[in-house]
């Protein structure tokens, strides 16, 4: 996911990350490529979904890719 974000960013696309889990394995690579990373913690699953919904709606994104492992 990180490599895809970096490549899209290099092609001129605006890329942002919304993270709600723990671990910042590749955050330094994203920051080095001027890709914003938004860290959020939610108290429950409903708050998580509402937070993601709010982020997507306010971002005026053309595409959204999700990944869960």
Secondary structure, 3 states (H helix, E strand, C coil): CHHHHHHHHHCCCCCEEEECCCCCCCHHHHHHCCCEEEECCCCCHHHHHHHHHHHHHHHCCCCCCCCCC
